[in-house]
Amino acid sequence: MSLIFFVPDYGIIGGKMKYYFVGIKGTGMSALAKLLKDQGNEIVGSDVIEHYFTEDSLIEKGITIKNFDENNINSDYFYIIGNAFNDENIEVKTIKINQYQYMYYHDFIGKMLNKKTIACCGTHGKTTTTYFLTRMLDKKCNYIIGDGDGKGYDNELLVLEACEYKKHFLSYHPELLIINNIELDHTDFYKSIKELINAFQLAANNSKIILANGDDKNVNKIKHSNKITYGFKKNNDIVIKILSTTTKGYYIQVKYQVNYYLHVPYLGKHMIYNYVASYMALRILGYIPKQLTSNDLPKRRLTTINYYDNILIDDYAHHPTEIASLYNTLKLSYPNRKINVIFQPHTYERTIHFKRQFKKVLKVFDKVYLLDVFTSKREKYNLNMQDKIDKYFKHFNKIEDLNVSRIKDYAEIWVFLGAGLANEILLNLINKEKM
């Protein structure tokens, strides 16, 4: 059982606290670590020895990262534990045995929310939407983004990504909650879409204002006395109309009391939803958002690298719907190029639950190379489960069938997709070339 204790006002901590992060390489954890570091606190953390894309920026911040070890744990620190870790972790076990002060990530953030907050949730697009919010404010806000980026100064507004996994977002009570969409995911926890919708309803109940995608049938089931809907359908409170389409984005009209004319410098209808949600959330709360002119995105979201005559794409997409959106965007950008994918599925539970959807969406790529399932911290490696998945996806290539060093001989699009080793393969390829 968690201990009850006082968590200082995050805006005035000012070097008075020493925090230790168990699982600091996690995207949310690393973002929070950076926020607290910016405010003058002492930050140390630990994680697995394997490289993860968040750790380089942590080191640049002067944050020490240790390997998991019970000898790291003492009474000097206040402990923040990543949501993926339980009592089987040696450090978590040591913290609890010794009754040191600790909180899990989502509970700690919930205690932090003492200022004006915009939280962004939804099955897809919450990281990108949160990113847009911060950029439309020229980063003049405190923020926690799900790509590992975070900042914390003496700002009025906190912008954060709110994850629905295990109902963690119920710890938050934001002034405005964006709900992008609702589609079944995290099937190791949610056994039905009804369960998931109910969780989002509880999150809505905790929020003063709801800005909801009115084109999404599941989001429309969410009830709230101060609910504002957006979308292309005319029955929404905020109505979007595409005026023209270019190779680099869209010119749109957004009608809400008055007409706003915006340029969305991204391709794909899902990007219009993310952009409009961000822009209008800020308008509703009285801010004047900056219109974005570049097509920058969060880390591992359509990250593009030119490599000889190839284009390498690094992306975190790990749900069939996300992969389909990614592919459609790439076809708009590169209509005459072959698009290949190196994909690592994320968790056995998700892969098996959506196996038919994964097979359908992967078939649209010209070449497919699969890695073994990335279990993260949620699951233990299971040879029987992996064999079952291999048999189902037997018509696709295994990563062992690809000579990665030969990619440079092609003139194609190569997508490195998923939460785990796909990114490492890309980094190794690029680093080897630099050497």
DRENMARKOL-690606 format. One record per residue (C-alpha): residue number from 1; x, y, z; residue in three letters. Coordinates in steps of 0.5 Angstrom, whole numbers. Layout:
// DRENMARKOL-690606
<site i="NUM" px="X" py="Y" pz="Z" aa="ALA"/>
...
// end
This chain:
// DRENMARKOL-690606
<site i="1" px="0" py="0" pz="0" aa="MET"/>
<site i="2" px="3" py="7" pz="-2" aa="SER"/>
<site i="3" px="5" py="12" pz="4" aa="LEU"/>
<site i="4" px="1" py="18" pz="5" aa="ILE"/>
<site i="5" px="5" py="24" pz="5" aa="PHE"/>
<site i="6" px="6" py="32" pz="2" aa="PHE"/>
<site i="7" px="8" py="33" pz="-5" aa="VAL"/>
<site i="8" px="10" py="40" pz="-6" aa="PRO"/>
<site i="9" px="8" py="45" pz="-11" aa="ASP"/>
<site i="10" px="11" py="43" pz="-17" aa="TYR"/>
<site i="11" px="12" py="50" pz="-19" aa="GLY"/>
<site i="12" px="16" py="52" pz="-13" aa="ILE"/>
<site i="13" px="20" py="46" pz="-11" aa="ILE"/>
<site i="14" px="26" py="50" pz="-13" aa="GLY"/>
<site i="15" px="32" py="45" pz="-11" aa="GLY"/>
<site i="16" px="29" py="43" pz="-5" aa="LYS"/>
<site i="17" px="27" py="36" pz="-7" aa="MET"/>
<site i="18" px="32" py="30" pz="-9" aa="LYS"/>
<site i="19" px="28" py="25" pz="-13" aa="TYR"/>
<site i="20" px="30" py="18" pz="-16" aa="TYR"/>
<site i="21" px="26" py="15" pz="-22" aa="PHE"/>
<site i="22" px="25" py="8" pz="-22" aa="VAL"/>
<site i="23" px="24" py="7" pz="-30" aa="GLY"/>
<site i="24" px="27" py="13" pz="-32" aa="ILE"/>
<site i="25" px="27" py="12" pz="-39" aa="LYS"/>
<site i="26" px="20" py="11" pz="-40" aa="GLY"/>
<site i="27" px="17" py="17" pz="-44" aa="THR"/>
<site i="28" px="13" py="20" pz="-39" aa="GLY"/>
<site i="29" px="18" py="19" pz="-34" aa="MET"/>
<site i="30" px="23" py="22" pz="-37" aa="SER"/>
<site i="31" px="19" py="28" pz="-39" aa="ALA"/>
<site i="32" px="17" py="29" pz="-32" aa="LEU"/>
<site i="33" px="24" py="28" pz="-30" aa="ALA"/>
<site i="34" px="26" py="34" pz="-34" aa="LYS"/>
<site i="35" px="21" py="38" pz="-32" aa="LEU"/>
<site i="36" px="23" py="37" pz="-25" aa="LEU"/>
<site i="37" px="30" py="38" pz="-26" aa="LYS"/>
<site i="38" px="29" py="45" pz="-30" aa="ASP"/>
<site i="39" px="26" py="47" pz="-23" aa="GLN"/>
<site i="40" px="32" py="46" pz="-20" aa="GLY"/>
<site i="41" px="31" py="39" pz="-16" aa="ASN"/>
<site i="42" px="36" py="34" pz="-16" aa="GLU"/>
<site i="43" px="34" py="28" pz="-21" aa="ILE"/>
<site i="44" px="37" py="21" pz="-21" aa="VAL"/>
<site i="45" px="34" py="15" pz="-24" aa="GLY"/>
<site i="46" px="35" py="8" pz="-26" aa="SER"/>
<site i="47" px="33" py="3" pz="-32" aa="ASP"/>
<site i="48" px="35" py="-3" pz="-36" aa="VAL"/>
<site i="49" px="42" py="-3" pz="-39" aa="ILE"/>
<site i="50" px="39" py="-3" pz="-46" aa="GLU"/>
<site i="51" px="39" py="3" pz="-50" aa="HIS"/>
<site i="52" px="32" py="7" pz="-51" aa="TYR"/>
<site i="53" px="31" py="13" pz="-55" aa="PHE"/>
<site i="54" px="30" py="18" pz="-49" aa="THR"/>
<site i="55" px="36" py="17" pz="-45" aa="GLU"/>
<site i="56" px="41" py="21" pz="-49" aa="ASP"/>
<site i="57" px="37" py="27" pz="-48" aa="SER"/>
<site i="58" px="37" py="26" pz="-40" aa="LEU"/>
<site i="59" px="44" py="25" pz="-40" aa="ILE"/>
<site i="60" px="45" py="32" pz="-44" aa="GLU"/>
<site i="61" px="40" py="35" pz="-38" aa="LYS"/>
<site i="62" px="46" py="32" pz="-33" aa="GLY"/>
<site i="63" px="41" py="27" pz="-30" aa="ILE"/>
<site i="64" px="45" py="20" pz="-28" aa="THR"/>
<site i="65" px="42" py="14" pz="-30" aa="ILE"/>
<site i="66" px="44" py="8" pz="-26" aa="LYS"/>
<site i="67" px="42" py="0" pz="-28" aa="ASN"/>
<site i="68" px="37" py="-3" pz="-23" aa="PHE"/>
<site i="69" px="40" py="-5" pz="-16" aa="ASP"/>
<site i="70" px="38" py="-5" pz="-9" aa="GLU"/>
<site i="71" px="44" py="-2" pz="-7" aa="ASN"/>
<site i="72" px="42" py="5" pz="-10" aa="ASN"/>
<site i="73" px="36" py="5" pz="-6" aa="ILE"/>
<site i="74" px="37" py="9" pz="1" aa="ASN"/>
<site i="75" px="33" py="14" pz="5" aa="SER"/>
<site i="76" px="36" py="20" pz="1" aa="ASP"/>
<site i="77" px="31" py="21" pz="-4" aa="TYR"/>
<site i="78" px="23" py="21" pz="-6" aa="PHE"/>
<site i="79" px="22" py="16" pz="-10" aa="TYR"/>
<site i="80" px="17" py="16" pz="-17" aa="ILE"/>
<site i="81" px="16" py="9" pz="-20" aa="ILE"/>
<site i="82" px="14" py="8" pz="-27" aa="GLY"/>
<site i="83" px="7" py="5" pz="-28" aa="ASN"/>
<site i="84" px="10" py="-1" pz="-32" aa="ALA"/>
<site i="85" px="14" py="-3" pz="-25" aa="PHE"/>
<site i="86" px="11" py="-8" pz="-20" aa="ASN"/>
<site i="87" px="14" py="-11" pz="-13" aa="ASP"/>
<site i="88" px="18" py="-16" pz="-17" aa="GLU"/>
<site i="89" px="23" py="-10" pz="-19" aa="ASN"/>
<site i="90" px="29" py="-11" pz="-14" aa="ILE"/>
<site i="91" px="29" py="-3" pz="-13" aa="GLU"/>
<site i="92" px="21" py="-3" pz="-12" aa="VAL"/>
<site i="93" px="21" py="-8" pz="-7" aa="LYS"/>
<site i="94" px="27" py="-5" pz="-3" aa="THR"/>
<site i="95" px="23" py="2" pz="-3" aa="ILE"/>
<site i="96" px="17" py="-2" pz="0" aa="LYS"/>
<site i="97" px="21" py="-6" pz="5" aa="ILE"/>
<site i="98" px="24" py="0" pz="8" aa="ASN"/>
<site i="99" px="18" py="4" pz="7" aa="GLN"/>
<site i="100" px="21" py="10" pz="4" aa="TYR"/>
<site i="101" px="17" py="15" pz="1" aa="GLN"/>
<site i="102" px="14" py="14" pz="-6" aa="TYR"/>
<site i="103" px="9" py="15" pz="-11" aa="MET"/>
<site i="104" px="7" py="12" pz="-18" aa="TYR"/>
<site i="105" px="8" py="16" pz="-24" aa="TYR"/>
<site i="106" px="1" py="18" pz="-25" aa="HIS"/>
<site i="107" px="-1" py="19" pz="-18" aa="ASP"/>
<site i="108" px="5" py="24" pz="-17" aa="PHE"/>
<site i="109" px="3" py="28" pz="-23" aa="ILE"/>
<site i="110" px="-4" py="28" pz="-20" aa="GLY"/>
<site i="111" px="-2" py="31" pz="-14" aa="LYS"/>
<site i="112" px="2" py="36" pz="-19" aa="MET"/>
<site i="113" px="-4" py="39" pz="-22" aa="LEU"/>
<site i="114" px="-5" py="45" pz="-18" aa="ASN"/>
<site i="115" px="-5" py="50" pz="-24" aa="LYS"/>
<site i="116" px="-9" py="51" pz="-30" aa="LYS"/>
<site i="117" px="-8" py="44" pz="-34" aa="THR"/>
<site i="118" px="-10" py="42" pz="-41" aa="ILE"/>
<site i="119" px="-10" py="34" pz="-41" aa="ALA"/>
<site i="120" px="-10" py="30" pz="-48" aa="CYS"/>
<site i="121" px="-13" py="23" pz="-48" aa="CYS"/>
<site i="122" px="-15" py="18" pz="-54" aa="GLY"/>
<site i="123" px="-13" py="12" pz="-57" aa="THR"/>
<site i="124" px="-9" py="15" pz="-62" aa="HIS"/>
<site i="125" px="-6" py="22" pz="-63" aa="GLY"/>
<site i="126" px="-5" py="24" pz="-56" aa="LYS"/>
<site i="127" px="3" py="25" pz="-56" aa="THR"/>
<site i="128" px="2" py="29" pz="-63" aa="THR"/>
<site i="129" px="-4" py="34" pz="-60" aa="THR"/>
<site i="130" px="0" py="35" pz="-54" aa="THR"/>
<site i="131" px="6" py="37" pz="-58" aa="TYR"/>
<site i="132" px="2" py="42" pz="-62" aa="PHE"/>
<site i="133" px="-1" py="45" pz="-56" aa="LEU"/>
<site i="134" px="6" py="47" pz="-53" aa="THR"/>
<site i="135" px="9" py="49" pz="-60" aa="ARG"/>
<site i="136" px="3" py="54" pz="-61" aa="MET"/>
<site i="137" px="5" py="57" pz="-55" aa="LEU"/>
<site i="138" px="12" py="57" pz="-57" aa="ASP"/>
<site i="139" px="13" py="53" pz="-51" aa="LYS"/>
<site i="140" px="11" py="58" pz="-46" aa="LYS"/>
<site i="141" px="8" py="53" pz="-42" aa="CYS"/>
<site i="142" px="10" py="47" pz="-37" aa="ASN"/>
<site i="143" px="9" py="40" pz="-41" aa="TYR"/>
<site i="144" px="10" py="33" pz="-41" aa="ILE"/>
<site i="145" px="9" py="30" pz="-48" aa="ILE"/>
<site i="146" px="9" py="22" pz="-49" aa="GLY"/>
<site i="147" px="16" py="22" pz="-53" aa="ASP"/>
<site i="148" px="20" py="24" pz="-47" aa="GLY"/>
<site i="149" px="20" py="31" pz="-48" aa="ASP"/>
<site i="150" px="18" py="35" pz="-42" aa="GLY"/>
<site i="151" px="20" py="42" pz="-39" aa="LYS"/>
<site i="152" px="18" py="46" pz="-32" aa="GLY"/>
<site i="153" px="19" py="53" pz="-31" aa="TYR"/>
<site i="154" px="14" py="58" pz="-27" aa="ASP"/>
<site i="155" px="9" py="58" pz="-32" aa="ASN"/>
<site i="156" px="1" py="59" pz="-31" aa="GLU"/>
<site i="157" px="-1" py="53" pz="-36" aa="LEU"/>
<site i="158" px="1" py="45" pz="-35" aa="LEU"/>
<site i="159" px="0" py="41" pz="-42" aa="VAL"/>
<site i="160" px="0" py="34" pz="-41" aa="LEU"/>
<site i="161" px="-1" py="27" pz="-45" aa="GLU"/>
<site i="162" px="-6" py="23" pz="-41" aa="ALA"/>
<site i="163" px="-6" py="16" pz="-42" aa="CYS"/>
<site i="164" px="-12" py="11" pz="-41" aa="GLU"/>
<site i="165" px="-8" py="5" pz="-39" aa="TYR"/>
<site i="166" px="-10" py="2" pz="-33" aa="LYS"/>
<site i="167" px="-14" py="8" pz="-32" aa="LYS"/>
<site i="168" px="-8" py="12" pz="-30" aa="HIS"/>
<site i="169" px="-11" py="18" pz="-33" aa="PHE"/>
<site i="170" px="-16" py="18" pz="-27" aa="LEU"/>
<site i="171" px="-11" py="21" pz="-23" aa="SER"/>
<site i="172" px="-12" py="28" pz="-27" aa="TYR"/>
<site i="173" px="-17" py="33" pz="-26" aa="HIS"/>
<site i="174" px="-15" py="38" pz="-32" aa="PRO"/>
<site i="175" px="-19" py="45" pz="-33" aa="GLU"/>
<site i="176" px="-20" py="42" pz="-40" aa="LEU"/>
<site i="177" px="-19" py="35" pz="-43" aa="LEU"/>
<site i="178" px="-18" py="33" pz="-50" aa="ILE"/>
<site i="179" px="-21" py="27" pz="-53" aa="ILE"/>
<site i="180" px="-19" py="25" pz="-59" aa="ASN"/>
<site i="181" px="-22" py="18" pz="-61" aa="ASN"/>
<site i="182" px="-24" py="12" pz="-57" aa="ILE"/>
<site i="183" px="-22" py="5" pz="-60" aa="GLU"/>
<site i="184" px="-21" py="-1" pz="-56" aa="LEU"/>
<site i="185" px="-13" py="-2" pz="-54" aa="ASP"/>
<site i="186" px="-9" py="-4" pz="-48" aa="HIS"/>
<site i="187" px="-13" py="-11" pz="-49" aa="THR"/>
<site i="188" px="-9" py="-14" pz="-43" aa="ASP"/>
<site i="189" px="-13" py="-9" pz="-38" aa="PHE"/>
<site i="190" px="-20" py="-7" pz="-42" aa="TYR"/>
<site i="191" px="-24" py="-13" pz="-44" aa="LYS"/>
<site i="192" px="-29" py="-9" pz="-48" aa="SER"/>
<site i="193" px="-30" py="-3" pz="-52" aa="ILE"/>
<site i="194" px="-35" py="-1" pz="-46" aa="LYS"/>
<site i="195" px="-30" py="-2" pz="-41" aa="GLU"/>
<site i="196" px="-26" py="3" pz="-44" aa="LEU"/>
<site i="197" px="-31" py="8" pz="-46" aa="ILE"/>
<site i="198" px="-33" py="8" pz="-38" aa="ASN"/>
<site i="199" px="-26" py="9" pz="-37" aa="ALA"/>
<site i="200" px="-26" py="16" pz="-41" aa="PHE"/>
<site i="201" px="-33" py="18" pz="-38" aa="GLN"/>
<site i="202" px="-30" py="18" pz="-31" aa="LEU"/>
<site i="203" px="-24" py="22" pz="-34" aa="ALA"/>
<site i="204" px="-29" py="27" pz="-37" aa="ALA"/>
<site i="205" px="-33" py="27" pz="-30" aa="ASN"/>
<site i="206" px="-26" py="29" pz="-27" aa="ASN"/>
<site i="207" px="-25" py="35" pz="-32" aa="SER"/>
<site i="208" px="-28" py="42" pz="-32" aa="LYS"/>
<site i="209" px="-29" py="43" pz="-40" aa="ILE"/>
<site i="210" px="-29" py="37" pz="-45" aa="ILE"/>
<site i="211" px="-27" py="38" pz="-52" aa="LEU"/>
<site i="212" px="-29" py="32" pz="-56" aa="ALA"/>
<site i="213" px="-28" py="29" pz="-63" aa="ASN"/>
<site i="214" px="-36" py="29" pz="-65" aa="GLY"/>
<site i="215" px="-34" py="25" pz="-71" aa="ASP"/>
<site i="216" px="-32" py="19" pz="-67" aa="ASP"/>
<site i="217" px="-38" py="15" pz="-65" aa="LYS"/>
<site i="218" px="-35" py="12" pz="-59" aa="ASN"/>
<site i="219" px="-33" py="19" pz="-56" aa="VAL"/>
<site i="220" px="-40" py="21" pz="-58" aa="ASN"/>
<site i="221" px="-42" py="17" pz="-52" aa="LYS"/>
<site i="222" px="-39" py="21" pz="-47" aa="ILE"/>
<site i="223" px="-43" py="26" pz="-43" aa="LYS"/>
<site i="224" px="-41" py="32" pz="-40" aa="HIS"/>
<site i="225" px="-45" py="39" pz="-38" aa="SER"/>
<site i="226" px="-39" py="43" pz="-41" aa="ASN"/>
<site i="227" px="-38" py="39" pz="-47" aa="LYS"/>
<site i="228" px="-35" py="42" pz="-54" aa="ILE"/>
<site i="229" px="-35" py="38" pz="-60" aa="THR"/>
<site i="230" px="-31" py="39" pz="-66" aa="TYR"/>
<site i="231" px="-30" py="35" pz="-73" aa="GLY"/>
<site i="232" px="-32" py="35" pz="-80" aa="PHE"/>
<site i="233" px="-40" py="34" pz="-79" aa="LYS"/>
<site i="234" px="-44" py="40" pz="-79" aa="LYS"/>
<site i="235" px="-48" py="38" pz="-72" aa="ASN"/>
<site i="236" px="-41" py="39" pz="-68" aa="ASN"/>
<site i="237" px="-40" py="46" pz="-64" aa="ASP"/>
<site i="238" px="-34" py="47" pz="-68" aa="ILE"/>
<site i="239" px="-34" py="45" pz="-75" aa="VAL"/>
<site i="240" px="-28" py="44" pz="-80" aa="ILE"/>
<site i="241" px="-28" py="45" pz="-87" aa="LYS"/>
<site i="242" px="-22" py="43" pz="-92" aa="ILE"/>
<site i="243" px="-22" py="49" pz="-97" aa="LEU"/>
<site i="244" px="-16" py="46" pz="-101" aa="SER"/>
<site i="245" px="-11" py="41" pz="-101" aa="THR"/>
<site i="246" px="-3" py="41" pz="-103" aa="THR"/>
<site i="247" px="3" py="36" pz="-103" aa="THR"/>
<site i="248" px="5" py="39" pz="-96" aa="LYS"/>
<site i="249" px="-2" py="40" pz="-92" aa="GLY"/>
<site i="250" px="-9" py="43" pz="-92" aa="TYR"/>
<site i="251" px="-12" py="50" pz="-92" aa="TYR"/>
<site i="252" px="-18" py="50" pz="-87" aa="ILE"/>
<site i="253" px="-24" py="54" pz="-85" aa="GLN"/>
<site i="254" px="-26" py="52" pz="-77" aa="VAL"/>
<site i="255" px="-32" py="55" pz="-75" aa="LYS"/>
<site i="256" px="-34" py="57" pz="-68" aa="TYR"/>
<site i="257" px="-37" py="63" pz="-66" aa="GLN"/>
<site i="258" px="-33" py="66" pz="-71" aa="VAL"/>
<site i="259" px="-29" py="63" pz="-77" aa="ASN"/>
<site i="260" px="-22" py="62" pz="-77" aa="TYR"/>
<site i="261" px="-17" py="60" pz="-83" aa="TYR"/>
<site i="262" px="-12" py="56" pz="-82" aa="LEU"/>
<site i="263" px="-6" py="52" pz="-85" aa="HIS"/>
<site i="264" px="-5" py="45" pz="-83" aa="VAL"/>
<site i="265" px="2" py="43" pz="-85" aa="PRO"/>
<site i="266" px="1" py="36" pz="-85" aa="TYR"/>
<site i="267" px="-2" py="31" pz="-89" aa="LEU"/>
<site i="268" px="-7" py="26" pz="-87" aa="GLY"/>
<site i="269" px="-14" py="27" pz="-84" aa="LYS"/>
<site i="270" px="-12" py="25" pz="-77" aa="HIS"/>
<site i="271" px="-7" py="31" pz="-77" aa="MET"/>
<site i="272" px="-13" py="36" pz="-78" aa="ILE"/>
<site i="273" px="-16" py="33" pz="-72" aa="TYR"/>
<site i="274" px="-10" py="34" pz="-68" aa="ASN"/>
<site i="275" px="-9" py="41" pz="-70" aa="TYR"/>
<site i="276" px="-16" py="43" pz="-69" aa="VAL"/>
<site i="277" px="-16" py="40" pz="-63" aa="ALA"/>
<site i="278" px="-10" py="44" pz="-60" aa="SER"/>
<site i="279" px="-12" py="50" pz="-63" aa="TYR"/>
<site i="280" px="-19" py="51" pz="-61" aa="MET"/>
<site i="281" px="-17" py="48" pz="-54" aa="ALA"/>
<site i="282" px="-12" py="54" pz="-53" aa="LEU"/>
<site i="283" px="-18" py="59" pz="-56" aa="ARG"/>
<site i="284" px="-23" py="56" pz="-51" aa="ILE"/>
<site i="285" px="-18" py="58" pz="-45" aa="LEU"/>
<site i="286" px="-17" py="65" pz="-48" aa="GLY"/>
<site i="287" px="-10" py="64" pz="-51" aa="TYR"/>
<site i="288" px="-8" py="66" pz="-58" aa="ILE"/>
<site i="289" px="-5" py="60" pz="-61" aa="PRO"/>
<site i="290" px="1" py="61" pz="-66" aa="LYS"/>
<site i="291" px="0" py="58" pz="-73" aa="GLN"/>
<site i="292" px="5" py="53" pz="-74" aa="LEU"/>
<site i="293" px="9" py="53" pz="-81" aa="THR"/>
<site i="294" px="14" py="47" pz="-80" aa="SER"/>
<site i="295" px="12" py="40" pz="-80" aa="ASN"/>
<site i="296" px="16" py="38" pz="-74" aa="ASP"/>
<site i="297" px="13" py="33" pz="-70" aa="LEU"/>
<site i="298" px="15" py="29" pz="-64" aa="PRO"/>
<site i="299" px="20" py="24" pz="-63" aa="LYS"/>
<site i="300" px="19" py="18" pz="-67" aa="ARG"/>
<site i="301" px="13" py="21" pz="-70" aa="ARG"/>
<site i="302" px="14" py="20" pz="-78" aa="LEU"/>
<site i="303" px="22" py="22" pz="-77" aa="THR"/>
<site i="304" px="25" py="22" pz="-83" aa="THR"/>
<site i="305" px="32" py="21" pz="-85" aa="ILE"/>
<site i="306" px="35" py="21" pz="-92" aa="ASN"/>
<site i="307" px="39" py="15" pz="-93" aa="TYR"/>
<site i="308" px="43" py="15" pz="-100" aa="TYR"/>
<site i="309" px="37" py="14" pz="-105" aa="ASP"/>
<site i="310" px="32" py="12" pz="-99" aa="ASN"/>
<site i="311" px="28" py="15" pz="-94" aa="ILE"/>
<site i="312" px="28" py="12" pz="-87" aa="LEU"/>
<site i="313" px="22" py="13" pz="-83" aa="ILE"/>
<site i="314" px="22" py="12" pz="-75" aa="ASP"/>
<site i="315" px="15" py="12" pz="-72" aa="ASP"/>
<site i="316" px="12" py="9" pz="-66" aa="TYR"/>
<site i="317" px="6" py="7" pz="-69" aa="ALA"/>
<site i="318" px="4" py="0" pz="-66" aa="HIS"/>
<site i="319" px="-4" py="-1" pz="-67" aa="HIS"/>
<site i="320" px="-7" py="-3" pz="-73" aa="PRO"/>
<site i="321" px="-11" py="4" pz="-74" aa="THR"/>
<site i="322" px="-4" py="8" pz="-73" aa="GLU"/>
<site i="323" px="0" py="4" pz="-78" aa="ILE"/>
<site i="324" px="-6" py="5" pz="-83" aa="ALA"/>
<site i="325" px="-6" py="12" pz="-82" aa="SER"/>
<site i="326" px="2" py="12" pz="-83" aa="LEU"/>
<site i="327" px="2" py="8" pz="-89" aa="TYR"/>
<site i="328" px="-4" py="13" pz="-92" aa="ASN"/>
<site i="329" px="0" py="19" pz="-90" aa="THR"/>
<site i="330" px="7" py="16" pz="-93" aa="LEU"/>
<site i="331" px="3" py="14" pz="-100" aa="LYS"/>
<site i="332" px="0" py="22" pz="-100" aa="LEU"/>
<site i="333" px="8" py="24" pz="-99" aa="SER"/>
<site i="334" px="11" py="19" pz="-104" aa="TYR"/>
<site i="335" px="6" py="16" pz="-109" aa="PRO"/>
<site i="336" px="11" py="13" pz="-113" aa="ASN"/>
<site i="337" px="16" py="10" pz="-108" aa="ARG"/>
<site i="338" px="16" py="3" pz="-105" aa="LYS"/>
<site i="339" px="14" py="3" pz="-98" aa="ILE"/>
<site i="340" px="17" py="-3" pz="-94" aa="ASN"/>
<site i="341" px="17" py="-4" pz="-86" aa="VAL"/>
<site i="342" px="21" py="-7" pz="-81" aa="ILE"/>
<site i="343" px="16" py="-8" pz="-75" aa="PHE"/>
<site i="344" px="16" py="-10" pz="-68" aa="GLN"/>
<site i="345" px="9" py="-11" pz="-65" aa="PRO"/>
<site i="346" px="8" py="-9" pz="-58" aa="HIS"/>
<site i="347" px="6" py="-14" pz="-53" aa="THR"/>
<site i="348" px="3" py="-21" pz="-54" aa="TYR"/>
<site i="349" px="-4" py="-19" pz="-52" aa="GLU"/>
<site i="350" px="-5" py="-13" pz="-57" aa="ARG"/>
<site i="351" px="-2" py="-17" pz="-62" aa="THR"/>
<site i="352" px="-6" py="-23" pz="-61" aa="ILE"/>
<site i="353" px="-12" py="-19" pz="-60" aa="HIS"/>
<site i="354" px="-11" py="-15" pz="-67" aa="PHE"/>
<site i="355" px="-8" py="-21" pz="-71" aa="LYS"/>
<site i="356" px="-13" py="-20" pz="-77" aa="ARG"/>
<site i="357" px="-12" py="-13" pz="-77" aa="GLN"/>
<site i="358" px="-5" py="-13" pz="-76" aa="PHE"/>
<site i="359" px="-4" py="-18" pz="-82" aa="LYS"/>
<site i="360" px="-9" py="-14" pz="-86" aa="LYS"/>
<site i="361" px="-5" py="-7" pz="-85" aa="VAL"/>
<site i="362" px="1" py="-10" pz="-86" aa="LEU"/>
<site i="363" px="0" py="-13" pz="-93" aa="LYS"/>
<site i="364" px="-1" py="-6" pz="-96" aa="VAL"/>
<site i="365" px="7" py="-5" pz="-95" aa="PHE"/>
<site i="366" px="11" py="-8" pz="-101" aa="ASP"/>
<site i="367" px="16" py="-12" pz="-96" aa="LYS"/>
<site i="368" px="15" py="-13" pz="-89" aa="VAL"/>
<site i="369" px="20" py="-16" pz="-84" aa="TYR"/>
<site i="370" px="18" py="-18" pz="-77" aa="LEU"/>
<site i="371" px="22" py="-18" pz="-70" aa="LEU"/>
<site i="372" px="20" py="-22" pz="-64" aa="ASP"/>
<site i="373" px="14" py="-18" pz="-60" aa="VAL"/>
<site i="374" px="17" py="-13" pz="-56" aa="PHE"/>
<site i="375" px="14" py="-15" pz="-49" aa="THR"/>
<site i="376" px="16" py="-8" pz="-45" aa="SER"/>
<site i="377" px="15" py="-9" pz="-38" aa="LYS"/>
<site i="378" px="8" py="-11" pz="-38" aa="ARG"/>
<site i="379" px="10" py="-18" pz="-40" aa="GLU"/>
<site i="380" px="15" py="-24" pz="-39" aa="LYS"/>
<site i="381" px="18" py="-27" pz="-45" aa="TYR"/>
<site i="382" px="14" py="-33" pz="-47" aa="ASN"/>
<site i="383" px="16" py="-38" pz="-53" aa="LEU"/>
<site i="384" px="10" py="-41" pz="-54" aa="ASN"/>
<site i="385" px="6" py="-34" pz="-55" aa="MET"/>
<site i="386" px="12" py="-32" pz="-60" aa="GLN"/>
<site i="387" px="11" py="-39" pz="-64" aa="ASP"/>
<site i="388" px="4" py="-38" pz="-64" aa="LYS"/>
<site i="389" px="5" py="-31" pz="-67" aa="ILE"/>
<site i="390" px="10" py="-33" pz="-72" aa="ASP"/>
<site i="391" px="6" py="-39" pz="-75" aa="LYS"/>
<site i="392" px="0" py="-34" pz="-76" aa="TYR"/>
<site i="393" px="5" py="-29" pz="-79" aa="PHE"/>
<site i="394" px="9" py="-34" pz="-83" aa="LYS"/>
<site i="395" px="7" py="-31" pz="-90" aa="HIS"/>
<site i="396" px="11" py="-25" pz="-88" aa="PHE"/>
<site i="397" px="19" py="-24" pz="-87" aa="ASN"/>
<site i="398" px="23" py="-25" pz="-81" aa="LYS"/>
<site i="399" px="28" py="-20" pz="-79" aa="ILE"/>
<site i="400" px="33" py="-25" pz="-80" aa="GLU"/>
<site i="401" px="32" py="-25" pz="-88" aa="ASP"/>
<site i="402" px="34" py="-18" pz="-89" aa="LEU"/>
<site i="403" px="41" py="-16" pz="-90" aa="ASN"/>
<site i="404" px="40" py="-9" pz="-86" aa="VAL"/>
<site i="405" px="47" py="-6" pz="-89" aa="SER"/>
<site i="406" px="44" py="-7" pz="-96" aa="ARG"/>
<site i="407" px="38" py="-2" pz="-95" aa="ILE"/>
<site i="408" px="43" py="3" pz="-98" aa="LYS"/>
<site i="409" px="43" py="-1" pz="-105" aa="ASP"/>
<site i="410" px="35" py="1" pz="-106" aa="TYR"/>
<site i="411" px="31" py="7" pz="-107" aa="ALA"/>
<site i="412" px="25" py="6" pz="-103" aa="GLU"/>
<site i="413" px="22" py="8" pz="-97" aa="ILE"/>
<site i="414" px="24" py="4" pz="-91" aa="TRP"/>
<site i="415" px="19" py="5" pz="-84" aa="VAL"/>
<site i="416" px="22" py="3" pz="-78" aa="PHE"/>
<site i="417" px="16" py="2" pz="-74" aa="LEU"/>
<site i="418" px="14" py="0" pz="-66" aa="GLY"/>
<site i="419" px="16" py="1" pz="-59" aa="ALA"/>
<site i="420" px="22" py="-3" pz="-59" aa="GLY"/>
<site i="421" px="28" py="-6" pz="-63" aa="LEU"/>
<site i="422" px="26" py="-3" pz="-70" aa="ALA"/>
<site i="423" px="29" py="4" pz="-67" aa="ASN"/>
<site i="424" px="35" py="1" pz="-65" aa="GLU"/>
<site i="425" px="36" py="-2" pz="-72" aa="ILE"/>
<site i="426" px="35" py="4" pz="-75" aa="LEU"/>
<site i="427" px="40" py="8" pz="-70" aa="LEU"/>
<site i="428" px="45" py="2" pz="-71" aa="ASN"/>
<site i="429" px="45" py="3" pz="-79" aa="LEU"/>
<site i="430" px="46" py="11" pz="-79" aa="ILE"/>
<site i="431" px="51" py="10" pz="-73" aa="ASN"/>
<site i="432" px="55" py="5" pz="-77" aa="LYS"/>
<site i="433" px="55" py="10" pz="-83" aa="GLU"/>
<site i="434" px="58" py="15" pz="-79" aa="LYS"/>
<site i="435" px="63" py="11" pz="-77" aa="MET"/>
// end
